[in-house]
Amino acid sequence: MDVVQYEDFTVTTTVDGEALPEEVFIDIDDFQYRMKKEGANLFSYTFKNVQKDVAFEFFSGRVRSKESKINVLLKPKLTEFDLYLNYPDYIGRRDESLNNVGDVLIPQGTVITWNFNAENTEAVDLQFASNNKIYNSERRSDSRYRLSKKIMKDDLYKIFFSNSFIPIPDSVTYSINVSPDQYPEITVESFKDSIENNVMYFIGNASDDYGLVSVNFNYTVTRADGTQSTKKELLVNPKSRETQYNYTLDI
């Protein structure tokens, strides 16, 4: 008789003879418990939250059964896990760790490393809803496992932890919400000098959700013979999320 650890298990016994007893008891570690009468010759008892192997006997009056035993199948379980979040370098955010937190909101392109600590476990696998693919974690020791993945979009993932005794692994589901990297935005206004027709002015604003690196003015000169040359001039090097700029072009 096998039972998965922490689950309930019901045993039954039948009696026969010229005189059937009204009561049957079960003896567990020298403690006696009255069994439930299910019929004229059928009795049952339910073991609650079985955590270890249990030996027992049935008895009624002077009649006693042979010893029987329930074998516990050790249940795989996660005792602890943490997530290491390696953010993209360009966002300027310090990497961080989360303990026993599976649901996350992260910037696009973050590499998540899962570190699991498990008991009675032989494998820890992750399945992502976006591609329905199962990823096998690397076993680092008897109880520790690791897996890394770069995340580019919202996803759901399920953690499976299993051993050879349990045919269907337990699982838990978490969500990943991704904050996408927006393109830089720029506005520009241009107008001519009221006196010098060959002079043009450009003004505007530039912004980016993770900060600007530079704002450049780019233009191409086409000569009379058809040859061209492209030029780029640095306007500002703001190192900020938003900046104003201006440029004067003397044609």
C-alpha positions, -999 to 999 in steps of 0.1 A, spaced: 0 0 0 16 32 -12 5 68 -5 20 101 -16 34 120 13 10 144 31 -21 128 14 -49 109 32 -52 71 28 -81 49 37 -77 12 46 -106 -13 48 -110 -47 64 -136 -74 62 -145 -98 89 -163 -132 86 -173 -160 109 -203 -174 127 -205 -142 149 -196 -109 134 -183 -82 157 -200 -49 161 -167 -30 166 -133 -34 150 -102 -14 160 -69 -5 144 -37 -5 164 -12 22 153 20 25 174 3 10 204 -27 35 201 -61 20 194 -87 37 173 -123 26 165 -129 20 128 -159 32 109 -185 5 102 -193 6 65 -215 -26 64 -222 -58 83 -187 -71 78 -168 -41 64 -149 -15 84 -126 14 73 -102 39 88 -86 70 71 -51 80 79 -48 118 77 -18 137 63 5 106 61 41 118 65 60 86 71 57 48 68 30 34 91 26 -1 105 -8 -12 119 -29 -42 129 -67 -47 131 -83 -64 161 -116 -71 177 -117 -88 210 -91 -115 210 -90 -117 172 -60 -98 156 -48 -95 121 -13 -97 108 7 -65 106 3 -44 75 22 -14 64 16 18 44 46 29 24 51 67 20 63 80 -14 83 111 -5 67 141 -22 90 164 -41 87 200 -29 103 234 -33 116 247 0 130 280 -14 138 297 -47 152 331 -58 153 350 -90 184 370 -101 174 397 -125 202 408 -149 189 440 -165 201 453 -199 231 475 -194 217 504 -214 188 510 -189 213 519 -162 194 499 -135 213 478 -109 207 441 -111 187 426 -82 176 394 -65 141 384 -54 135 357 -28 104 334 -31 88 357 -56 77 342 -89 56 370 -104 77 398 -118 75 430 -138 108 435 -157 122 456 -185 124 439 -220 156 420 -225 161 411 -188 179 377 -182 162 359 -153 182 332 -134 161 309 -113 178 292 -83 158 264 -67 162 246 -34 142 214 -33 137 183 -12 130 147 -24 134 161 -59 152 147 -89 142 172 -115 130 208 -117 116 219 -151 101 251 -164 74 254 -191 67 287 -208 32 294 -223 46 314 -252 62 284 -269 49 255 -248 85 244 -245 99 227 -214 133 238 -202 153 214 -179 172 231 -151 208 223 -143 212 203 -112 239 220 -91 238 197 -61 215 171 -44 190 199 -36 199 229 -58 189 236 -94 195 266 -118 180 279 -151 185 311 -170 164 327 -198 163 360 -216 128 375 -215 115 396 -244 77 396 -239 49 388 -214 47 352 -205 33 326 -181 56 299 -168 50 267 -148 75 251 -125 74 213 -123 93 194 -96 93 156 -96 110 124 -86 109 88 -98 82 78 -71 56 103 -83 44 97 -118 27 131 -122 48 160 -110 35 189 -89 35 223 -104 30 260 -97 23 288 -122 37 324 -122 35 353 -146 61 376 -162 50 411 -173 75 429 -196 79 466 -199 88 471 -235 117 494 -246 101 523 -264 118 540 -293 133 575 -286 110 603 -295 119 636 -311 101 668 -321 115 694 -344 106 729 -357 125 747 -384 123 782 -398 144 806 -418 161 837 -406 141 868 -415 171 886 -428 196 859 -439 177 835 -463 206 810 -462 204 806 -424 179 780 -409 171 774 -373 161 740 -358 147 736 -323 129 708 -305 127 682 -278 141 646 -275 132 619 -250 137 582 -242 122 561 -215 156 548 -204 176 580 -211 193 596 -241 229 590 -251 231 617 -277 212 639 -301 228 645 -335 221 667 -365 226 647 -397 225 661 -433 237 652 -468 253 676 -492 248 670 -529 273 688 -551 269 701 -587 287 671 -601 263 647 -583 287 636 -556 274 634 -520 288 636 -485 270 629 -452 277 648 -421 268 644 -384 272 669 -357 266 663 -320 241 687 -306 238 675 -270 251 646 -249 224 648 -221 226 615 -202 190 622 -192 155 611 -202 145 644 -218 164 673 -233 159 704 -255 181 712 -284 188 738 -311 209 740 -342 217 768 -367 225 757 -403 242 782 -425 236 770 -461 
